[in-house]
């Protein structure tokens, strides 16, 4: 169980880093009106894939008995983050002319929800992990 917790706790940094990279890329593309290329799909898929893995690890921890009442808010915010990210990225992909705006909104909202979810369990984004005090 401790390995699962460490993986879940450590993976959050990768999710946040890829999310921030995607945010900058999408905002830059939108601001410069650059044509949409494979980068949008690659970064969007990478972010949502890491988010899905993070969600799966968290779900496994709950199923294996690591649950306490503060987790309810955390779980609700994470489910919303995963759902809205998937929805907006799929809508963007199915558009005749995909753009940068929907992926930008998807990642920005997801990052806000993730930060809120981390704070819901009484932790800071960069503190109280398996790797830090």
C-alpha positions, 0 to 999 in steps of 0.5 A: 500500500505504501508503494501505491501511495508513493506512486500516487503522491509522486505522480502528481508532480508529473501531472502538474508539470505536463499540465503547465507545459500544455497550458503554456503551449495552448496559450501560446498557440492561441495568442500567436494564432499558430495553425493547430498541429499534432502538438495539441493532440500529443500534449492533450493526450499526454496530460489526460493519460497521466491524469487517468493513471493518477485517478486509477492509482487513487481509486486503487488506494480507496478500494484497498482501504485507504479512506478517510472523510477528508477524501470525499472532497478530494475524490469529487474534485478529481472526478470532475477534473478527469471528466471535464478534461476528457469531454473538452478534449474529445469535443475539440478533437471531433471539431472540423477545425480543432483549436487551442481554446478548448484544450486550454480551458480543459487543462486550466480547469483541471489544474485548478481542480487538482490544486483544490483537490490536493488542498481538500485533503489538507496538503499543499501542492508541493508539501507533505508527500512521500518525498517531502516532509 
